[in-house]
Amino acid sequence: MTTRAMLIPRKPPMLGATGKARARRAVHLIALLCPLLARAQAPPPAPASAGVSYSHFKDTPQGKILDGILLGSEAKSLPGGLVSVKDFQFQGLNAGQTNQVQVIARAPECQIDFRSGQESGSDPGPIQIFTPTTNLYVQGVGFFCAETNQVLFISNQVETRVVESVMRSGILPGPKTGAPGGAGQILKIFSDRGDFYYQSNLVHYAGNVRAADPQMEMLSPFLTVQFASNQTVESIVAWEGVTIALTNKGTATGATGSYFATNGTEIMVLDGDAQWHNGQQEARAAKFTYDPDRHFLTGEERVRARWPNDTTNTSAPTTFRELFADHATLQTSTNGDTVDAMTAGGNVILVNQADHSRANADWADYNRTNDLFVLTGDADWRNDEMEVRGDKLSLESSNKIFHAQNNARFKAHLAGQPTNRWLDITSDDLDHHPLDARTNLATFLGHVHAQLLADDQPQDTLTSQRLLVYLDNSNQVETVVARGDVHGETAADAAGVKKTISCGTLTAYRSPATGLWRSVVAEENVEIELTGTGPDAATNRLTAPNVTAYFSSVTNQIEKAVASGNAVFDQEKDGKHIHAAGERAVYDLAPAEQIVLTGHPVVQKEMSVITGADRLVWDVKSGGLIAAGLYHIIATNNLATGGAAPPRPSP
């Protein structure tokens, strides 16, 4: 006889095929058939007899019950006490009911050993095992079956076919959990060899194993099924290179594969450089776990997922996103076409080819419906022109929507400036979203601190409780509005002069095209101070309800400031104090630095007060005054420095 070429080696379980309930019940039914061929026991048929028929009985508490019939066209003796039965057929019966055949085994010839303790059947030829309705069918070439240890070996060309409806047929002890079988759907398992161990509840397939049904096809060198005592599947293990092709859901590969069923929950695992591909979508990990009921694919260790951006625009080149993490779970759609949701943890990195962006976080959650990523744990998103950070960061990057909470930071490159010029803003909370087709709005709340950076060194700074930044489509600043305890400060210029401003509301306008500031409007108790250093340094202070500053289109420096509504100007220089006031003040910095006061202007110097002029022009550097109109000069030496001017005399 032809015995099986080799025993299938046992391997530790790792990841399962996607045969799901169909595969586990089909293989379980095969395990029930393992001992049938060896049930023909002594006394043997007479040698060289024709028309062989033999009944097999099993012992039960109710006595012996007929459970099988052996048939053949001829039996003859062979050396060693063997009997050869031609046209071999064994019929397994249901509790002695000869009209209720459960399973049939057939072979052109079977050599049977009837000796006590050695009962077995074998033959190098083909064998078929099937149910009367052929909803289960097993065939192969070369078999050996032993009654003593309840095993069946099929050596070559093993094929198993099972119809899903067999899951609920009377052959099985009772109904199993899971979805009802699909009538007419067939699961097929092909292999070079098959070993069925009934006592240990194991079934082994070896050599070019292929399991296929309308939903999947699995390829592997080895496949093992372990059953529990209640005849349900505990695990299915495939190893030494596993490939699973899922209809409309891509292909998965790994070194080993395992299937586990616990309390009605089915889990499949791919281990060892596991990979999944579905069209332009792919994922890799050291290990994948798949929950077929919820469509969850969980990767562990060195996870990488890749999927396309918007695929509706077929005229544009396809761009991709990539995710890297220590572990991640992908939830696919029911048909497997898309990744609908994702969670990832541990050193998360996101890369998007569309906007050349990169994000980092400790944890990430993704929802495809609104293309939303929620990053937590020192979250950071950036591209070549912008950076957003926060302890928690929500991103809809395709819609330019960002929301950073706690330790929020926004950094944007200023177009038209040298490459090392950036606007850097921190706050408690940041919200960035489009206002219309051309304008985006970034809103900062709580402890706002904004600064201009040059080579990462702070230049101008601004603090407030609330800050609104309006940006164009390229995220270049157009307008900035600061509210609540506003305080601004510039870096010292070439002459060592530093400017500060305090007010309730500050609005700054900028040209994205040129990158230059155009004007700044300060409101609500405005105070502007210019402080210099060196022997000729002076401190100039302007206070007014409202001040508007205009910038040079060439130097981008303030060239004029207009204060209205009781403007007051004070200067401290060389130990001397000058105090000026008027309903309106125009502060010109070029070509000469001067202040023009109108609207009942008053100027107080060390020894005099000038009142009643229509217009007063004060040269800030020289201290010279030019008055126009009817004015009065009052000499005095008893006015306190910085005190209020005396009442204006009558003309």
SVG drawing of the C-alpha trace seen along z (x, -y; Angstrom):
<svg xmlns="http://www.w3.org/2000/svg" viewBox="-35 -138 61 156">
<polyline fill="none" stroke="black" stroke-width="0.4" points="0.0,0.0 1.0,-3.6 1.3,-5.2 1.4,-9.0 4.7,-10.5 5.2,-12.3 3.5,-13.5 2.5,-17.2 4.6,-18.9 2.9,-20.7 3.4,-24.4 2.3,-27.0 -1.0,-28.6 -0.7,-32.1 -3.3,-33.3 -6.3,-31.9 -7.8,-31.8 -11.0,-33.6 -13.1,-30.6 -14.9,-31.6 -17.8,-29.4 -18.0,-27.6 -14.4,-26.3 -14.6,-25.3 -17.8,-23.3 -16.7,-21.6 -13.5,-20.4 -15.3,-19.4 -17.6,-17.1 -14.5,-15.6 -13.2,-14.8 -16.4,-12.9 -15.7,-10.7 -12.2,-9.7 -13.0,-6.3 -15.6,-5.0 -13.3,-3.1 -11.9,-1.1 -15.1,0.0 -15.3,3.4 -14.0,5.7 -13.7,9.5 -15.0,11.9 -13.7,11.1 -15.5,12.1 -14.7,15.6 -11.7,15.6 -12.3,15.4 -16.0,14.8 -18.3,12.8 -21.0,10.3 -19.4,9.2 -21.7,7.7 -20.8,7.1 -22.6,5.2 -20.8,3.2 -22.3,2.6 -21.4,0.2 -21.8,0.7 -24.3,-1.6 -26.1,-1.7 -29.0,-0.2 -26.9,2.6 -25.3,3.1 -26.7,0.8 -26.0,1.2 -24.1,-1.9 -22.4,-0.7 -22.5,1.7 -19.4,2.9 -20.1,3.9 -18.0,5.3 -18.2,7.3 -15.4,9.7 -13.1,10.5 -9.9,12.5 -7.1,13.3 -3.7,11.8 -0.4,12.7 -0.1,11.4 -3.7,11.9 -5.0,9.1 -8.3,9.3 -8.7,7.4 -12.2,6.2 -13.0,5.0 -15.6,2.4 -15.3,1.4 -18.2,-0.6 -18.9,-1.5 -22.2,-3.1 -22.5,-4.9 -26.0,-4.7 -28.0,-6.8 -28.7,-4.7 -29.4,-1.4 -31.7,-2.9 -30.7,-1.2 -32.8,-3.7 -30.9,-6.6 -27.4,-6.6 -25.3,-9.5 -22.1,-9.0 -20.6,-6.7 -17.0,-5.7 -16.0,-4.1 -12.9,-2.7 -12.2,-0.4 -10.3,1.8 -9.5,1.8 -7.0,4.0 -8.4,4.6 -6.5,6.0 -9.1,7.6 -6.6,8.7 -7.5,7.6 -5.6,4.5 -4.5,3.9 -7.8,3.1 -7.0,1.0 -7.8,0.4 -5.6,-0.9 -5.0,-1.0 -2.8,-2.9 -5.8,-3.7 -8.5,-6.4 -11.1,-6.9 -14.3,-8.9 -16.1,-9.9 -19.5,-11.7 -23.0,-12.2 -25.9,-10.8 -26.8,-14.3 -23.1,-15.0 -23.3,-18.2 -20.0,-16.9 -17.4,-15.2 -13.8,-14.1 -11.6,-12.3 -7.9,-11.4 -5.5,-8.8 -3.8,-6.4 -5.3,-6.1 -4.7,-4.4 -7.3,-4.2 -6.7,-2.7 -9.5,-1.9 -7.1,-1.6 -5.9,-5.2 -8.8,-6.6 -6.8,-8.1 -7.3,-8.5 -4.4,-9.4 -5.0,-10.3 -1.6,-10.5 -2.2,-12.3 -4.6,-14.7 -6.8,-15.4 -10.0,-17.4 -12.7,-18.4 -16.0,-20.0 -18.7,-21.1 -22.0,-22.9 -22.8,-25.5 -26.2,-24.1 -24.5,-21.0 -23.8,-23.2 -27.3,-22.7 -27.9,-19.2 -28.8,-16.2 -25.3,-14.8 -24.0,-17.3 -24.9,-16.8 -26.8,-20.1 -27.0,-23.6 -24.0,-25.8 -23.7,-29.5 -23.0,-32.0 -24.8,-33.2 -27.0,-30.7 -25.2,-28.9 -25.7,-30.1 -27.5,-27.4 -25.5,-26.3 -22.2,-27.9 -19.4,-25.4 -16.1,-25.5 -13.3,-23.6 -10.0,-22.5 -7.3,-21.0 -3.9,-19.6 -1.3,-17.0 -2.0,-15.1 -4.6,-15.0 -4.4,-13.6 -7.5,-13.2 -7.0,-12.5 -10.4,-11.8 -9.2,-11.1 -7.2,-14.3 -9.8,-16.3 -7.1,-17.4 -7.2,-17.6 -4.0,-18.3 -3.7,-19.3 -0.2,-19.5 1.4,-20.4 0.0,-23.1 -3.1,-23.7 -5.8,-25.8 -9.1,-26.6 -11.6,-28.5 -15.2,-29.6 -17.1,-32.5 -15.7,-34.9 -12.1,-34.0 -9.2,-31.8 -6.3,-30.8 -3.0,-29.3 -0.4,-27.8 1.9,-24.8 0.2,-23.6 -3.2,-23.9 -4.3,-22.4 -7.7,-22.5 -8.2,-21.9 -11.6,-21.1 -13.0,-21.5 -14.7,-18.6 -18.1,-20.1 -17.1,-19.6 -16.7,-23.3 -13.5,-24.8 -10.9,-26.1 -8.4,-27.2 -7.3,-26.9 -3.6,-27.3 -1.8,-27.8 2.0,-28.4 5.2,-28.7 3.8,-31.3 0.1,-32.2 -1.8,-34.1 -5.5,-35.0 -7.4,-36.5 -10.6,-38.1 -13.3,-38.8 -13.5,-42.6 -11.4,-43.0 -7.9,-42.5 -5.1,-40.1 -3.4,-39.4 -0.1,-37.5 2.0,-36.4 4.4,-33.8 1.7,-32.1 -2.1,-32.4 -4.5,-31.4 -8.3,-31.3 -9.8,-31.3 -13.4,-31.0 -14.4,-31.8 -17.9,-32.3 -19.3,-33.0 -16.5,-35.5 -14.3,-34.7 -10.7,-36.2 -8.1,-35.7 -4.4,-36.5 -1.6,-36.9 1.9,-36.9 5.4,-37.4 5.7,-40.4 1.9,-40.5 0.7,-42.5 -2.7,-43.5 -3.4,-45.0 -6.7,-46.1 -6.3,-48.1 -4.4,-51.3 -4.9,-50.5 -2.3,-48.6 -1.1,-47.9 1.8,-46.1 2.7,-45.0 4.6,-42.4 1.2,-40.9 -2.4,-41.5 -5.6,-40.5 -8.9,-40.5 -12.4,-40.6 -14.6,-39.7 -17.9,-40.6 -16.8,-44.2 -14.4,-44.4 -11.5,-45.4 -8.0,-44.9 -5.5,-45.4 -1.8,-45.6 0.9,-45.3 4.6,-46.4 5.9,-48.5 2.5,-49.2 2.3,-51.0 -0.9,-51.9 -1.2,-53.6 -4.4,-54.8 -5.2,-57.3 -6.5,-60.8 -9.6,-61.9 -10.0,-59.5 -13.0,-61.3 -10.8,-63.6 -9.5,-61.2 -7.7,-63.9 -5.3,-64.6 -2.4,-62.3 -3.2,-60.1 -1.6,-61.2 -1.4,-59.0 -1.5,-59.2 0.7,-57.0 0.4,-56.2 3.2,-54.7 2.6,-53.5 3.5,-50.9 -0.1,-49.6 -3.2,-50.5 -6.8,-49.3 -8.4,-49.9 -12.1,-49.5 -12.9,-48.7 -16.3,-49.1 -18.6,-46.1 -17.4,-45.5 -13.8,-46.3 -13.5,-49.1 -12.4,-51.8 -10.9,-52.3 -13.8,-54.1 -12.1,-54.6 -8.7,-54.1 -7.1,-54.3 -3.3,-54.2 -1.0,-54.5 2.6,-54.8 5.0,-57.0 2.3,-57.9 3.4,-59.5 1.1,-60.7 2.4,-61.7 0.2,-63.3 1.6,-63.7 -1.1,-66.1 0.0,-69.0 3.5,-67.7 2.4,-67.6 3.6,-65.4 2.0,-64.9 3.2,-63.3 1.3,-62.2 1.1,-59.6 -2.4,-58.6 -4.5,-59.1 -8.2,-58.6 -9.5,-58.9 -13.0,-59.1 -13.3,-59.0 -16.9,-60.5 -15.5,-64.0 -11.8,-63.2 -11.1,-63.9 -7.9,-63.0 -7.9,-63.6 -4.3,-63.5 -3.5,-63.5 -0.3,-63.5 2.1,-66.3 0.4,-66.4 2.1,-68.3 1.1,-68.9 3.3,-70.8 4.1,-71.4 6.6,-73.6 4.6,-76.8 2.7,-76.1 2.8,-74.2 0.0,-73.5 0.5,-71.9 -1.4,-71.1 -2.0,-68.5 -5.1,-67.5 -5.2,-68.3 -8.2,-67.8 -7.4,-67.9 -9.5,-68.1 -6.5,-69.0 -8.3,-68.5 -10.8,-71.2 -8.1,-73.3 -9.8,-72.8 -7.6,-72.5 -8.5,-72.7 -5.7,-72.6 -6.5,-72.4 -4.1,-73.1 -0.6,-74.4 -1.8,-75.3 0.8,-76.7 0.5,-78.1 3.5,-78.9 3.3,-80.2 5.9,-81.4 5.5,-85.0 5.5,-85.2 7.5,-88.0 9.9,-87.9 13.2,-86.1 12.8,-82.3 13.6,-82.6 10.7,-85.0 7.8,-83.3 4.7,-84.3 4.6,-82.2 1.5,-82.2 0.8,-80.2 -2.5,-80.1 -4.7,-77.8 -6.9,-77.1 -6.7,-77.4 -9.4,-77.0 -8.6,-77.3 -11.3,-77.0 -12.3,-78.5 -14.6,-81.5 -15.2,-81.4 -13.5,-80.3 -10.5,-82.6 -10.2,-83.3 -9.3,-81.2 -9.7,-82.3 -7.5,-81.2 -8.9,-82.0 -6.7,-81.9 -8.1,-82.0 -6.5,-82.4 -3.0,-83.6 -2.3,-84.5 1.4,-85.2 2.3,-86.1 5.8,-86.9 7.6,-87.4 10.7,-85.2 13.9,-85.8 16.3,-82.8 14.1,-81.5 14.9,-84.7 12.0,-86.7 11.4,-90.1 8.1,-91.8 5.7,-90.3 2.0,-90.7 0.0,-89.3 -3.7,-89.4 -6.6,-87.3 -8.1,-86.7 -6.5,-86.9 -8.1,-86.5 -5.8,-85.9 -7.3,-86.1 -5.3,-84.3 -5.6,-83.7 -5.7,-80.3 -1.9,-80.0 -2.2,-80.7 -0.5,-84.1 -1.6,-86.7 -4.0,-89.4 -5.5,-90.8 -4.8,-90.4 -7.3,-91.4 -6.2,-91.2 -8.6,-91.9 -8.4,-92.0 -5.3,-93.3 -3.4,-93.8 0.3,-94.5 2.7,-94.7 6.5,-95.2 9.0,-95.5 12.6,-94.5 15.1,-97.4 15.9,-99.0 19.3,-100.0 19.1,-103.1 18.3,-101.1 14.7,-102.3 12.1,-99.9 8.3,-100.5 5.5,-99.2 1.7,-99.5 -1.1,-98.7 -4.8,-98.9 -8.1,-97.0 -8.3,-96.2 -5.6,-96.1 -6.2,-95.5 -3.3,-95.1 -3.6,-94.9 -1.0,-93.2 -0.5,-92.7 -0.1,-89.0 1.3,-89.8 4.1,-92.0 4.4,-90.6 4.4,-94.2 2.2,-95.6 -0.1,-98.4 -1.7,-99.8 -2.5,-99.2 -5.6,-100.4 -5.5,-100.6 -8.6,-101.3 -9.7,-101.6 -7.2,-103.4 -4.3,-103.2 -0.8,-103.8 2.3,-103.8 5.8,-104.2 9.1,-104.6 12.1,-104.0 15.7,-104.4 19.2,-103.7 22.4,-105.6 23.4,-109.2 20.8,-110.9 18.0,-108.4 14.5,-109.6 11.2,-108.1 8.2,-109.2 4.7,-108.2 1.4,-108.7 -2.0,-108.0 -5.4,-108.3 -8.7,-106.5 -7.8,-105.5 -4.6,-105.4 -4.0,-104.4 -0.4,-103.7 0.5,-103.6 3.5,-101.7 6.0,-102.6 5.5,-100.5 9.3,-100.6 10.8,-100.1 7.7,-98.5 8.4,-100.8 5.7,-103.0 5.9,-106.4 2.8,-108.0 0.5,-107.6 -2.8,-109.4 -4.3,-109.7 -7.9,-111.1 -10.0,-111.9 -7.9,-113.6 -4.5,-112.6 -1.7,-113.1 2.1,-113.0 4.9,-113.0 8.6,-113.0 11.5,-112.4 14.9,-113.4 18.0,-114.7 16.2,-115.0 13.6,-117.3 9.9,-116.6 7.5,-117.8 3.8,-117.3 1.5,-117.9 -2.3,-117.3 -4.9,-117.9 -8.1,-116.5 -6.0,-115.1 -2.3,-114.3 -0.4,-113.2 2.9,-111.7 5.2,-111.8 8.5,-110.0 9.7,-111.1 11.3,-113.2 11.5,-114.7 10.1,-113.2 7.4,-115.6 4.0,-115.7 1.2,-117.9 -1.4,-118.8 -4.8,-120.2 -8.1,-120.7 -7.3,-123.0 -3.6,-121.9 -1.7,-122.5 2.1,-122.1 3.7,-122.2 7.5,-122.6 9.8,-123.2 9.2,-126.9 6.2,-127.6 2.8,-126.5 1.5,-127.2 -2.3,-127.2 -4.9,-128.6 -3.1,-127.7 -5.0,-126.3 -2.0,-124.1 1.1,-123.1 4.1,-121.4 6.6,-119.9 10.0,-118.7 10.5,-115.6 14.3,-115.4 15.2,-119.1 12.3,-120.1 11.4,-123.1 7.8,-124.3 5.9,-126.1 2.5,-127.4 -0.1,-128.7 -3.1,-130.9 -3.9,-132.9 -2.0,-131.3 -0.7,-132.2 2.6,-131.5 2.5,-131.4 5.8,-131.5 5.8,-129.4 8.2,-127.7 5.9,-126.1 4.2,-123.4 4.9,-119.9 6.6,-117.8 3.9,-115.9 1.1,-117.8 -1.9,-119.1 -1.7,-122.4 -3.3,-125.5 -6.7,-126.7 -6.5,-128.2 -6.6,-132.1 -9.2,-134.1 -8.1,-135.4"/>
</svg>
